[in-house]
Amino acid sequence: MAITSKRYPDPLQLTRRECEVLQLLCDGLTNQQIGQRLHIAGSTARGHVQTIMQKLDVQGRTAAAAEGIRRQLAR
């Protein structure tokens, strides 16, 4: 059995829209507010947030924001 190491995903795996959502998440906006700001449905914003959390391998919005800042994907 091969041993695989967990490595950080390439930041380029985040789409442009996911980067926009991540920035707004870091600014403390809710899914509904993110949706309004980006002219998308709140449920679509929620889907982007969930995908971001998966790609950053974190549990929760706060952890995603912190990891995005740590990796310099957001300010």
All heavy atoms as a GROMACS GRO file, in nm:
protein
  582
    1MET      N    1   0.084  -0.117   0.000
    1MET     CA    2   0.000   0.000   0.000
    1MET      C    3   0.089   0.125   0.000
    1MET      O    4   0.179   0.137   0.080
    1MET     CB    5  -0.090  -0.001   0.124
    1MET     CG    6  -0.174   0.124   0.135
    1MET     SD    7  -0.263   0.140   0.290
    1MET     CE    8  -0.384   0.013   0.275
    2ALA      N    9   0.062   0.214  -0.091
    2ALA     CA   10   0.140   0.338  -0.100
    2ALA      C   11   0.093   0.437   0.006
    2ALA      O   12  -0.024   0.447   0.036
    2ALA     CB   13   0.124   0.399  -0.239
    3ILE      N   14   0.188   0.506   0.060
    3ILE     CA   15   0.157   0.611   0.157
    3ILE      C   16   0.153   0.743   0.083
    3ILE      O   17   0.248   0.778   0.012
    3ILE     CB   18   0.262   0.616   0.269
    3ILE    CG1   19   0.264   0.484   0.345
    3ILE    CG2   20   0.236   0.732   0.362
    3ILE    CD1   21   0.372   0.474   0.448
    4THR      N   22   0.044   0.812   0.097
    4THR     CA   23   0.033   0.941   0.031
    4THR      C   24   0.041   1.050   0.135
    4THR      O   25  -0.009   1.036   0.246
    4THR     CB   26  -0.100   0.954  -0.046
    4THR    OG1   27  -0.208   0.937   0.045
    4THR    CG2   28  -0.110   0.852  -0.157
    5SER      N   29   0.105   1.156   0.100
    5SER     CA   30   0.113   1.269   0.193
    5SER      C   31   0.009   1.372   0.153
    5SER      O   32  -0.019   1.392   0.035
    5SER     CB   33   0.252   1.330   0.192
    5SER     OG   34   0.279   1.385   0.066
    6LYS      N   35  -0.045   1.435   0.253
    6LYS     CA   36  -0.144   1.540   0.229
    6LYS      C   37  -0.066   1.668   0.200
    6LYS      O   38   0.021   1.706   0.276
    6LYS     CB   39  -0.229   1.556   0.355
    6LYS     CG   40  -0.351   1.636   0.336
    6LYS     CD   41  -0.427   1.632   0.467
    6LYS     CE   42  -0.572   1.652   0.442
    6LYS     NZ   43  -0.649   1.651   0.564
    7ARG      N   44  -0.094   1.731   0.092
    7ARG     CA   45  -0.026   1.856   0.061
    7ARG      C   46  -0.130   1.963   0.035
    7ARG      O   47  -0.246   1.934   0.009
    7ARG     CB   48   0.067   1.841  -0.057
    7ARG     CG   49  -0.001   1.817  -0.190
    7ARG     CD   50   0.101   1.812  -0.302
    7ARG     NE   51   0.035   1.827  -0.430
    7ARG     CZ   52   0.011   1.942  -0.489
    7ARG    NH1   53   0.049   2.053  -0.435
    7ARG    NH2   54  -0.051   1.947  -0.605
    8TYR      N   55  -0.086   2.084   0.045
    8TYR     CA   56  -0.178   2.195   0.021
    8TYR      C   57  -0.221   2.196  -0.125
    8TYR      O   58  -0.138   2.179  -0.214
    8TYR     CB   59  -0.112   2.329   0.053
    8TYR     CG   60  -0.083   2.348   0.198
    8TYR    CD1   61   0.045   2.366   0.244
    8TYR    CD2   62  -0.188   2.348   0.291
    8TYR    CE1   63   0.071   2.383   0.379
    8TYR    CE2   64  -0.162   2.364   0.426
    8TYR     CZ   65  -0.033   2.383   0.469
    8TYR     OH   66  -0.010   2.400   0.601
    9PRO      N   67  -0.349   2.217  -0.150
    9PRO     CA   68  -0.392   2.228  -0.289
    9PRO      C   69  -0.331   2.352  -0.353
    9PRO      O   70  -0.301   2.450  -0.285
    9PRO     CB   71  -0.544   2.245  -0.279
    9PRO     CG   72  -0.581   2.206  -0.140
    9PRO     CD   73  -0.458   2.226  -0.056
   10ASP      N   74  -0.311   2.346  -0.480
   10ASP     CA   75  -0.261   2.460  -0.555
   10ASP      C   76  -0.364   2.573  -0.545
   10ASP      O   77  -0.481   2.551  -0.575
   10ASP     CB   78  -0.240   2.418  -0.700
   10ASP     CG   79  -0.183   2.525  -0.788
   10ASP    OD1   80  -0.176   2.641  -0.746
   10ASP    OD2   81  -0.146   2.491  -0.901
   11PRO      N   82  -0.323   2.694  -0.503
   11PRO     CA   83  -0.419   2.804  -0.493
   11PRO      C   84  -0.491   2.830  -0.624
   11PRO      O   85  -0.601   2.883  -0.626
   11PRO     CB   86  -0.334   2.924  -0.455
   11PRO     CG   87  -0.207   2.868  -0.401
   11PRO     CD   88  -0.190   2.732  -0.463
   12LEU      N   89  -0.429   2.792  -0.735
   12LEU     CA   90  -0.493   2.815  -0.864
   12LEU      C   91  -0.614   2.724  -0.882
   12LEU      O   92  -0.690   2.741  -0.976
   12LEU     CB   93  -0.393   2.794  -0.977
   12LEU     CG   94  -0.275   2.892  -0.977
   12LEU    CD1   95  -0.178   2.859  -1.089
   12LEU    CD2   96  -0.322   3.035  -0.986
   13GLN      N   97  -0.633   2.628  -0.792
   13GLN     CA   98  -0.752   2.543  -0.800
   13GLN      C   99  -0.878   2.622  -0.765
   13GLN      O  100  -0.986   2.582  -0.801
   13GLN     CB  101  -0.739   2.423  -0.706
   13GLN     CG  102  -0.646   2.318  -0.756
   13GLN     CD  103  -0.646   2.197  -0.664
   13GLN    OE1  104  -0.693   2.203  -0.551
   13GLN    NE2  105  -0.594   2.087  -0.712
   14LEU      N  106  -0.863   2.733  -0.692
   14LEU     CA  107  -0.979   2.817  -0.665
   14LEU      C  108  -1.010   2.896  -0.792
   14LEU      O  109  -0.921   2.957  -0.851
   14LEU     CB  110  -0.952   2.914  -0.550
   14LEU     CG  111  -0.938   2.856  -0.410
   14LEU    CD1  112  -0.918   2.969  -0.309
   14LEU    CD2  113  -1.057   2.774  -0.371
   15THR      N  114  -1.135   2.893  -0.830
   15THR     CA  115  -1.175   2.971  -0.947
   15THR      C  116  -1.176   3.119  -0.912
   15THR      O  117  -1.169   3.157  -0.794
   15THR     CB  118  -1.317   2.931  -0.993
   15THR    OG1  119  -1.410   2.967  -0.890
   15THR    CG2  120  -1.326   2.782  -1.024
   16ARG      N  121  -1.188   3.203  -1.011
   16ARG     CA  122  -1.195   3.347  -0.988
   16ARG      C  123  -1.313   3.379  -0.898
   16ARG      O  124  -1.302   3.456  -0.803
   16ARG     CB  125  -1.208   3.421  -1.122
   16ARG     CG  126  -1.217   3.573  -1.107
   16ARG     CD  127  -1.239   3.643  -1.240
   16ARG     NE  128  -1.355   3.594  -1.313
   16ARG     CZ  129  -1.481   3.629  -1.287
   16ARG    NH1  130  -1.508   3.711  -1.191
   16ARG    NH2  131  -1.580   3.578  -1.358
   17ARG      N  132  -1.426   3.316  -0.923
   17ARG     CA  133  -1.546   3.340  -0.843
   17ARG      C  134  -1.525   3.293  -0.699
   17ARG      O  135  -1.564   3.360  -0.604
   17ARG     CB  136  -1.666   3.270  -0.904
   17ARG     CG  137  -1.794   3.290  -0.827
   17ARG     CD  138  -1.832   3.436  -0.817
   17ARG     NE  139  -1.927   3.466  -0.921
   17ARG     CZ  140  -1.975   3.586  -0.946
   17ARG    NH1  141  -1.937   3.690  -0.875
   17ARG    NH2  142  -2.061   3.606  -1.042
   18GLU      N  143  -1.461   3.178  -0.682
   18GLU     CA  144  -1.434   3.129  -0.547
   18GLU      C  145  -1.341   3.224  -0.472
   18GLU      O  146  -1.360   3.246  -0.352
   18GLU     CB  147  -1.374   2.988  -0.552
   18GLU     CG  148  -1.476   2.883  -0.592
   18GLU     CD  149  -1.416   2.750  -0.630
   18GLU    OE1  150  -1.292   2.739  -0.644
   18GLU    OE2  151  -1.494   2.654  -0.649
   19CYS      N  152  -1.246   3.284  -0.542
   19CYS     CA  153  -1.159   3.383  -0.479
   19CYS      C  154  -1.239   3.506  -0.436
   19CYS      O  155  -1.215   3.561  -0.327
   19CYS     CB  156  -1.045   3.423  -0.573
   19CYS     SG  157  -0.922   3.293  -0.597
   20GLU      N  158  -1.334   3.547  -0.518
   20GLU     CA  159  -1.420   3.660  -0.482
   20GLU      C  160  -1.503   3.626  -0.360
   20GLU      O  161  -1.515   3.708  -0.267
   20GLU     CB  162  -1.512   3.696  -0.599
   20GLU     CG  163  -1.442   3.752  -0.719
   20GLU     CD  164  -1.534   3.765  -0.841
   20GLU    OE1  165  -1.640   3.699  -0.847
   20GLU    OE2  166  -1.497   3.841  -0.932
   21VAL      N  167  -1.560   3.507  -0.359
   21VAL     CA  168  -1.641   3.463  -0.246
   21VAL      C  169  -1.555   3.453  -0.120
   21VAL      O  170  -1.596   3.497  -0.012
   21VAL     CB  171  -1.711   3.328  -0.276
   21VAL    CG1  172  -1.776   3.269  -0.152
   21VAL    CG2  173  -1.815   3.346  -0.387
   22LEU      N  174  -1.435   3.399  -0.132
   22LEU     CA  175  -1.345   3.387  -0.018
   22LEU      C  176  -1.314   3.524   0.042
   22LEU      O  177  -1.314   3.541   0.163
   22LEU     CB  178  -1.216   3.314  -0.058
   22LEU     CG  179  -1.112   3.298   0.052
   22LEU    CD1  180  -1.167   3.220   0.170
   22LEU    CD2  181  -0.987   3.230  -0.005
   23GLN      N  182  -1.289   3.621  -0.044
   23GLN     CA  183  -1.260   3.756   0.006
   23GLN      C  184  -1.379   3.811   0.084
   23GLN      O  185  -1.362   3.868   0.192
   23GLN     CB  186  -1.224   3.849  -0.110
   23GLN     CG  187  -1.186   3.988  -0.063
   23GLN     CD  188  -1.067   3.985   0.032
   23GLN    OE1  189  -0.960   3.937  -0.002
   23GLN    NE2  190  -1.086   4.034   0.154
   24LEU      N  191  -1.499   3.794   0.031
   24LEU     CA  192  -1.618   3.843   0.100
   24LEU      C  193  -1.642   3.765   0.229
   24LEU      O  194  -1.686   3.822   0.329
   24LEU     CB  195  -1.739   3.836   0.006
   24LEU     CG  196  -1.730   3.930  -0.115
   24LEU    CD1  197  -1.846   3.904  -0.210
   24LEU    CD2  198  -1.723   4.075  -0.074
   25LEU      N  199  -1.610   3.638   0.228
   25LEU     CA  200  -1.619   3.556   0.348
   25LEU      C  201  -1.523   3.611   0.455
   25LEU      O  202  -1.560   3.624   0.571
   25LEU     CB  203  -1.585   3.411   0.314
   25LEU     CG  204  -1.589   3.308   0.425
   25LEU    CD1  205  -1.732   3.288   0.474
   25LEU    CD2  206  -1.533   3.176   0.374
   26CYS      N  207  -1.403   3.646   0.413
   26CYS     CA  208  -1.305   3.703   0.505
   26CYS      C  209  -1.351   3.839   0.559
   26CYS      O  210  -1.315   3.877   0.670
   26CYS     CB  211  -1.169   3.719   0.436
   26CYS     SG  212  -1.086   3.562   0.405
   27ASP      N  213  -1.431   3.909   0.480
   27ASP     CA  214  -1.485   4.038   0.523
   27ASP      C  215  -1.602   4.021   0.620
   27ASP      O  216  -1.657   4.119   0.668
   27ASP     CB  217  -1.529   4.120   0.401
   27ASP     CG  218  -1.412   4.168   0.317
   27ASP    OD1  219  -1.297   4.169   0.366
   27ASP    OD2  220  -1.435   4.204   0.200
   28GLY      N  221  -1.643   3.895   0.643
   28GLY     CA  222  -1.747   3.867   0.741
   28GLY      C  223  -1.888   3.863   0.687
   28GLY      O  224  -1.984   3.862   0.765
   29LEU      N  225  -1.904   3.860   0.556
   29LEU     CA  226  -2.038   3.859   0.497
   29LEU      C  227  -2.102   3.720   0.509
   29LEU      O  228  -2.033   3.618   0.505
   29LEU     CB  229  -2.033   3.900   0.350
   29LEU     CG  230  -2.036   4.051   0.322
   29LEU    CD1  231  -1.913   4.120   0.375
   29LEU    CD2  232  -2.051   4.075   0.174
   30THR      N  233  -2.235   3.720   0.523
   30THR     CA  234  -2.311   3.595   0.523
   30THR      C  235  -2.327   3.547   0.379
   30THR      O  236  -2.301   3.621   0.283
   30THR     CB  237  -2.450   3.617   0.584
   30THR    OG1  238  -2.525   3.704   0.498
   30THR    CG2  239  -2.443   3.675   0.725
   31ASN      N  240  -2.376   3.424   0.363
   31ASN     CA  241  -2.402   3.373   0.228
   31ASN      C  242  -2.500   3.464   0.154
   31ASN      O  243  -2.482   3.492   0.036
   31ASN     CB  244  -2.458   3.231   0.233
   31ASN     CG  245  -2.355   3.131   0.280
   31ASN    OD1  246  -2.234   3.154   0.272
   31ASN    ND2  247  -2.401   3.018   0.330
   32GLN      N  248  -2.604   3.508   0.224
   32GLN     CA  249  -2.704   3.595   0.162
   32GLN      C  250  -2.640   3.726   0.117
   32GLN      O  251  -2.665   3.775   0.007
   32GLN     CB  252  -2.818   3.622   0.261
   32GLN     CG  253  -2.940   3.681   0.196
   32GLN     CD  254  -3.006   3.585   0.097
   32GLN    OE1  255  -3.004   3.464   0.114
   32GLN    NE2  256  -3.063   3.639  -0.008
   33GLN      N  257  -2.555   3.784   0.202
   33GLN     CA  258  -2.488   3.910   0.167
   33GLN      C  259  -2.389   3.890   0.053
   33GLN      O  260  -2.378   3.976  -0.035
   33GLN     CB  261  -2.416   3.967   0.290
   33GLN     CG  262  -2.510   4.015   0.398
   33GLN     CD  263  -2.439   4.042   0.529
   33GLN    OE1  264  -2.339   3.977   0.564
   33GLN    NE2  265  -2.490   4.140   0.604
   34ILE      N  266  -2.318   3.778   0.053
   34ILE     CA  267  -2.227   3.748  -0.057
   34ILE      C  268  -2.306   3.738  -0.186
   34ILE      O  269  -2.267   3.793  -0.289
   34ILE     CB  270  -2.149   3.617  -0.030
   34ILE    CG1  271  -2.050   3.637   0.085
   34ILE    CG2  272  -2.076   3.569  -0.156
   34ILE    CD1  273  -1.987   3.508   0.137
   35GLY      N  274  -2.419   3.668  -0.180
   35GLY     CA  275  -2.504   3.655  -0.298
   35GLY      C  276  -2.551   3.790  -0.351
   35GLY      O  277  -2.545   3.815  -0.471
   36GLN      N  278  -2.595   3.877  -0.261
   36GLN     CA  279  -2.639   4.010  -0.303
   36GLN      C  280  -2.525   4.088  -0.366
   36GLN      O  281  -2.543   4.154  -0.468
   36GLN     CB  282  -2.696   4.086  -0.183
   36GLN     CG  283  -2.828   4.031  -0.135
   36GLN     CD  284  -2.874   4.093  -0.004
   36GLN    OE1  285  -2.800   4.162   0.064
   36GLN    NE2  286  -2.999   4.066   0.032
   37ARG      N  287  -2.408   4.082  -0.304
   37ARG     CA  288  -2.292   4.157  -0.355
   37ARG      C  289  -2.250   4.108  -0.493
   37ARG      O  290  -2.211   4.188  -0.578
   37ARG     CB  291  -2.178   4.142  -0.255
   37ARG     CG  292  -2.052   4.220  -0.285
   37ARG     CD  293  -2.060   4.368  -0.253
   37ARG     NE  294  -2.090   4.397  -0.114
   37ARG     CZ  295  -1.999   4.418  -0.019
   37ARG    NH1  296  -1.872   4.413  -0.048
   37ARG    NH2  297  -2.038   4.445   0.104
   38LEU      N  298  -2.258   3.976  -0.515
   38LEU     CA  299  -2.212   3.919  -0.642
   38LEU      C  300  -2.326   3.893  -0.742
   38LEU      O  301  -2.302   3.838  -0.848
   38LEU     CB  302  -2.136   3.788  -0.616
   38LEU     CG  303  -2.008   3.802  -0.532
   38LEU    CD1  304  -1.945   3.666  -0.509
   38LEU    CD2  305  -1.909   3.897  -0.600
   39HIS      N  306  -2.448   3.932  -0.702
   39HIS     CA  307  -2.566   3.913  -0.788
   39HIS      C  308  -2.589   3.766  -0.821
   39HIS      O  309  -2.613   3.730  -0.937
   39HIS     CB  310  -2.554   3.997  -0.916
   39HIS     CG  311  -2.526   4.141  -0.888
   39HIS    ND1  312  -2.623   4.227  -0.838
   39HIS    CD2  313  -2.413   4.215  -0.899
   39HIS    CE1  314  -2.570   4.346  -0.822
   39HIS    NE2  315  -2.443   4.342  -0.856
   40ILE      N  316  -2.577   3.683  -0.717
   40ILE     CA  317  -2.607   3.541  -0.729
   40ILE      C  318  -2.700   3.503  -0.612
   40ILE      O  319  -2.715   3.580  -0.517
   40ILE     CB  320  -2.479   3.453  -0.726
   40ILE    CG1  321  -2.401   3.474  -0.594
   40ILE    CG2  322  -2.391   3.482  -0.847
   40ILE    CD1  323  -2.278   3.386  -0.579
   41ALA      N  324  -2.760   3.387  -0.620
   41ALA     CA  325  -2.848   3.341  -0.512
   41ALA      C  326  -2.765   3.308  -0.388
   41ALA      O  327  -2.649   3.267  -0.399
   41ALA     CB  328  -2.925   3.217  -0.557
   42GLY      N  329  -2.827   3.325  -0.272
   42GLY     CA  330  -2.761   3.289  -0.147
   42GLY      C  331  -2.722   3.143  -0.145
   42GLY      O  332  -2.616   3.105  -0.092
   43SER      N  333  -2.805   3.058  -0.205
   43SER     CA  334  -2.774   2.915  -0.210
   43SER      C  335  -2.652   2.888  -0.300
   43SER      O  336  -2.574   2.796  -0.272
   43SER     CB  337  -2.894   2.834  -0.258
   43SER     OG  338  -2.934   2.876  -0.387
   44THR      N  339  -2.635   2.967  -0.402
   44THR     CA  340  -2.517   2.954  -0.488
   44THR      C  341  -2.393   2.997  -0.411
   44THR      O  342  -2.288   2.931  -0.418
   44THR     CB  343  -2.533   3.039  -0.616
   44THR    OG1  344  -2.650   2.996  -0.686
   44THR    CG2  345  -2.411   3.027  -0.707
   45ALA      N  346  -2.404   3.105  -0.336
   45ALA     CA  347  -2.293   3.150  -0.252
   45ALA      C  348  -2.257   3.041  -0.151
   45ALA      O  349  -2.139   3.013  -0.129
   45ALA     CB  350  -2.329   3.280  -0.180
   46ARG      N  351  -2.359   2.978  -0.090
   46ARG     CA  352  -2.336   2.870   0.005
   46ARG      C  353  -2.259   2.756  -0.062
   46ARG      O  354  -2.166   2.700  -0.004
   46ARG     CB  355  -2.467   2.819   0.063
   46ARG     CG  356  -2.447   2.711   0.167
   46ARG     CD  357  -2.578   2.660   0.227
   46ARG     NE  358  -2.659   2.593   0.126
   46ARG     CZ  359  -2.781   2.630   0.089
   46ARG    NH1  360  -2.840   2.733   0.145
   46ARG    NH2  361  -2.846   2.564  -0.004
   47GLY      N  362  -2.296   2.722  -0.184
   47GLY     CA  363  -2.225   2.618  -0.258
   47GLY      C  364  -2.080   2.654  -0.282
   47GLY      O  365  -1.991   2.568  -0.268
   48HIS      N  366  -2.054   2.780  -0.317
   48HIS     CA  367  -1.915   2.824  -0.335
   48HIS      C  368  -1.838   2.812  -0.204
   48HIS      O  369  -1.723   2.766  -0.203
   48HIS     CB  370  -1.910   2.968  -0.385
   48HIS     CG  371  -1.949   2.986  -0.529
   48HIS    ND1  372  -1.892   2.915  -0.632
   48HIS    CD2  373  -2.037   3.069  -0.586
   48HIS    CE1  374  -1.945   2.953  -0.747
   48HIS    NE2  375  -2.035   3.048  -0.721
   49VAL      N  376  -1.900   2.854  -0.094
   49VAL     CA  377  -1.832   2.847   0.037
   49VAL      C  378  -1.801   2.701   0.070
   49VAL      O  379  -1.690   2.670   0.116
   49VAL     CB  380  -1.918   2.913   0.148
   49VAL    CG1  381  -1.860   2.884   0.285
   49VAL    CG2  382  -1.929   3.063   0.125
   50GLN      N  383  -1.893   2.610   0.046
   50GLN     CA  384  -1.869   2.469   0.074
   50GLN      C  385  -1.755   2.414  -0.010
   50GLN      O  386  -1.670   2.339   0.039
   50GLN     CB  387  -1.997   2.388   0.052
   50GLN     CG  388  -2.103   2.417   0.156
   50GLN     CD  389  -2.237   2.352   0.125
   50GLN    OE1  390  -2.265   2.313   0.012
   50GLN    NE2  391  -2.321   2.342   0.227
   51THR      N  392  -1.751   2.453  -0.137
   51THR     CA  393  -1.643   2.408  -0.225
   51THR      C  394  -1.509   2.464  -0.178
   51THR      O  395  -1.408   2.393  -0.177
   51THR     CB  396  -1.670   2.452  -0.371
   51THR    OG1  397  -1.793   2.393  -0.414
   51THR    CG2  398  -1.557   2.408  -0.463
   52ILE      N  399  -1.507   2.590  -0.138
   52ILE     CA  400  -1.384   2.652  -0.086
   52ILE      C  401  -1.335   2.576   0.037
   52ILE      O  402  -1.216   2.546   0.049
   52ILE     CB  403  -1.409   2.801  -0.054
   52ILE    CG1  404  -1.429   2.880  -0.183
   52ILE    CG2  405  -1.294   2.859   0.028
   52ILE    CD1  406  -1.489   3.018  -0.162
   53MET      N  407  -1.428   2.543   0.128
   53MET     CA  408  -1.389   2.471   0.249
   53MET      C  409  -1.330   2.334   0.214
   53MET      O  410  -1.230   2.292   0.273
   53MET     CB  411  -1.508   2.455   0.344
   53MET     CG  412  -1.550   2.586   0.408
   53MET     SD  413  -1.676   2.574   0.538
   53MET     CE  414  -1.805   2.479   0.461
   54GLN      N  415  -1.387   2.268   0.115
   54GLN     CA  416  -1.333   2.138   0.072
   54GLN      C  417  -1.193   2.156   0.013
   54GLN      O  418  -1.102   2.079   0.045
   54GLN     CB  419  -1.424   2.074  -0.032
   54GLN     CG  420  -1.553   2.022   0.025
   54GLN     CD  421  -1.645   1.967  -0.084
   54GLN    OE1  422  -1.639   2.010  -0.200
   54GLN    NE2  423  -1.730   1.874  -0.047
   55LYS      N  424  -1.178   2.253  -0.075
   55LYS     CA  425  -1.048   2.273  -0.140
   55LYS      C  426  -0.940   2.314  -0.041
   55LYS      O  427  -0.824   2.277  -0.058
   55LYS     CB  428  -1.060   2.378  -0.251
   55LYS     CG  429  -1.135   2.327  -0.373
   55LYS     CD  430  -1.138   2.431  -0.482
   55LYS     CE  431  -1.206   2.379  -0.607
   55LYS     NZ  432  -1.203   2.478  -0.717
   56LEU      N  433  -0.978   2.390   0.062
   56LEU     CA  434  -0.880   2.432   0.162
   56LEU      C  435  -0.867   2.330   0.275
   56LEU      O  436  -0.785   2.346   0.364
   56LEU     CB  437  -0.919   2.569   0.220
   56LEU     CG  438  -0.918   2.686   0.122
   56LEU    CD1  439  -0.959   2.814   0.192
   56LEU    CD2  440  -0.781   2.701   0.056
   57ASP      N  441  -0.949   2.225   0.269
   57ASP     CA  442  -0.947   2.116   0.366
   57ASP      C  443  -0.967   2.168   0.509
   57ASP      O  444  -0.887   2.143   0.598
   57ASP     CB  445  -0.816   2.036   0.356
   57ASP     CG  446  -0.821   1.905   0.433
   57ASP    OD1  447  -0.932   1.850   0.448
   57ASP    OD2  448  -0.715   1.859   0.479
   58VAL      N  449  -1.075   2.245   0.526
   58VAL     CA  450  -1.108   2.301   0.658
   58VAL      C  451  -1.253   2.272   0.690
   58VAL      O  452  -1.334   2.242   0.602
   58VAL     CB  453  -1.082   2.454   0.664
   58VAL    CG1  454  -0.935   2.485   0.645
   58VAL    CG2  455  -1.166   2.529   0.562
   59GLN      N  456  -1.286   2.284   0.817
   59GLN     CA  457  -1.422   2.266   0.865
   59GLN      C  458  -1.472   2.402   0.913
   59GLN      O  459  -1.421   2.453   1.012
   59GLN     CB  460  -1.426   2.168   0.984
   59GLN     CG  461  -1.376   2.028   0.949
   59GLN     CD  462  -1.474   1.956   0.858
   59GLN    OE1  463  -1.594   1.964   0.877
   59GLN    NE2  464  -1.420   1.886   0.760
   60GLY      N  465  -1.561   2.462   0.840
   60GLY     CA  466  -1.623   2.586   0.885
   60GLY      C  467  -1.576   2.710   0.813
   60GLY      O  468  -1.466   2.716   0.757
   61ARG      N  469  -1.664   2.810   0.818
   61ARG     CA  470  -1.641   2.937   0.750
   61ARG      C  471  -1.522   3.013   0.809
   61ARG      O  472  -1.441   3.069   0.737
   61ARG     CB  473  -1.765   3.024   0.760
   61ARG     CG  474  -1.888   2.965   0.697
   61ARG     CD  475  -2.011   3.044   0.736
   61ARG     NE  476  -2.008   3.180   0.688
   61ARG     CZ  477  -2.046   3.218   0.566
   61ARG    NH1  478  -2.095   3.130   0.483
   61ARG    NH2  479  -2.039   3.344   0.530
   62THR      N  480  -1.514   3.014   0.941
   62THR     CA  481  -1.405   3.088   1.006
   62THR      C  482  -1.271   3.027   0.972
   62THR      O  483  -1.175   3.099   0.942
   62THR     CB  484  -1.425   3.090   1.159
   62THR    OG1  485  -1.553   3.147   1.187
   62THR    CG2  486  -1.317   3.169   1.228
   63ALA      N  487  -1.264   2.895   0.972
   63ALA     CA  488  -1.140   2.826   0.936
   63ALA      C  489  -1.104   2.853   0.790
   63ALA      O  490  -0.986   2.870   0.757
   63ALA     CB  491  -1.152   2.677   0.961
   64ALA      N  492  -1.204   2.860   0.702
   64ALA     CA  493  -1.178   2.890   0.561
   64ALA      C  494  -1.121   3.030   0.546
   64ALA      O  495  -1.024   3.052   0.472
   64ALA     CB  496  -1.305   2.875   0.478
   65ALA      N  497  -1.179   3.125   0.619
   65ALA     CA  498  -1.130   3.262   0.613
   65ALA      C  499  -0.986   3.270   0.665
   65ALA      O  500  -0.899   3.331   0.602
   65ALA     CB  501  -1.221   3.355   0.694
   66ALA      N  502  -0.960   3.206   0.777
   66ALA     CA  503  -0.826   3.208   0.835
   66ALA      C  504  -0.725   3.142   0.742
   66ALA      O  505  -0.615   3.194   0.722
   66ALA     CB  506  -0.827   3.138   0.971
   67GLU      N  507  -0.762   3.030   0.684
   67GLU     CA  508  -0.671   2.959   0.593
   67GLU      C  509  -0.649   3.039   0.465
   67GLU      O  510  -0.537   3.044   0.413
   67GLU     CB  511  -0.726   2.820   0.561
   67GLU     CG  512  -0.632   2.731   0.485
   67GLU     CD  513  -0.508   2.692   0.562
   67GLU    OE1  514  -0.499   2.712   0.684
   67GLU    OE2  515  -0.415   2.639   0.497
   68GLY      N  516  -0.754   3.104   0.416
   68GLY     CA  517  -0.738   3.190   0.298
   68GLY      C  518  -0.642   3.304   0.323
   68GLY      O  519  -0.557   3.335   0.237
   69ILE      N  520  -0.650   3.363   0.440
   69ILE     CA  521  -0.558   3.471   0.476
   69ILE      C  522  -0.417   3.415   0.494
   69ILE      O  523  -0.319   3.472   0.445
   69ILE     CB  524  -0.606   3.544   0.603
   69ILE    CG1  525  -0.734   3.622   0.571
   69ILE    CG2  526  -0.498   3.637   0.657
   69ILE    CD1  527  -0.807   3.676   0.692
   70ARG      N  528  -0.406   3.303   0.563
   70ARG     CA  529  -0.275   3.240   0.587
   70ARG      C  530  -0.204   3.208   0.456
   70ARG      O  531  -0.084   3.229   0.441
   70ARG     CB  532  -0.290   3.113   0.670
   70ARG     CG  533  -0.157   3.057   0.721
   70ARG     CD  534  -0.174   2.926   0.794
   70ARG     NE  535  -0.198   2.816   0.704
   70ARG     CZ  536  -0.107   2.760   0.623
   70ARG    NH1  537   0.015   2.809   0.619
   70ARG    NH2  538  -0.138   2.660   0.546
   71ARG      N  539  -0.280   3.159   0.359
   71ARG     CA  540  -0.222   3.123   0.228
   71ARG      C  541  -0.215   3.243   0.134
   71ARG      O  542  -0.179   3.229   0.018
   71ARG     CB  543  -0.305   3.013   0.162
   71ARG     CG  544  -0.300   2.883   0.236
   71ARG     CD  545  -0.366   2.776   0.154
   71ARG     NE  546  -0.393   2.658   0.234
   71ARG     CZ  547  -0.437   2.544   0.184
   71ARG    NH1  548  -0.459   2.533   0.054
   71ARG    NH2  549  -0.463   2.443   0.263
   72GLN      N  550  -0.251   3.358   0.183
   72GLN     CA  551  -0.249   3.482   0.106
   72GLN      C  552  -0.338   3.476  -0.017
   72GLN      O  553  -0.305   3.531  -0.123
   72GLN     CB  554  -0.105   3.521   0.068
   72GLN     CG  555  -0.019   3.546   0.191
   72GLN     CD  556   0.122   3.583   0.157
   72GLN    OE1  557   0.165   3.573   0.042
   72GLN    NE2  558   0.196   3.624   0.257
   73LEU      N  559  -0.452   3.407  -0.001
   73LEU     CA  560  -0.552   3.403  -0.107
   73LEU      C  561  -0.652   3.516  -0.089
   73LEU      O  562  -0.731   3.544  -0.176
   73LEU     CB  563  -0.625   3.268  -0.105
   73LEU     CG  564  -0.538   3.144  -0.125
   73LEU    CD1  565  -0.619   3.018  -0.103
   73LEU    CD2  566  -0.474   3.146  -0.262
   74ALA      N  567  -0.651   3.575   0.029
   74ALA     CA  568  -0.741   3.686   0.062
   74ALA      C  569  -0.668   3.776   0.161
   74ALA      O  570  -0.570   3.735   0.224
   74ALA     CB  571  -0.870   3.633   0.124
   75ARG      N  572  -0.718   3.894   0.177
   75ARG     CA  573  -0.654   3.987   0.272
   75ARG      C  574  -0.722   3.984   0.404
   75ARG      O  575  -0.824   3.933   0.428
   75ARG     CB  576  -0.652   4.128   0.216
   75ARG     CG  577  -0.789   4.180   0.181
   75ARG     CD  578  -0.784   4.326   0.139
   75ARG     NE  579  -0.901   4.358   0.062
   75ARG     CZ  580  -1.021   4.378   0.116
   75ARG    NH1  581  -1.038   4.372   0.245
   75ARG    NH2  582  -1.124   4.406   0.041
   0.00000   0.00000   0.00000
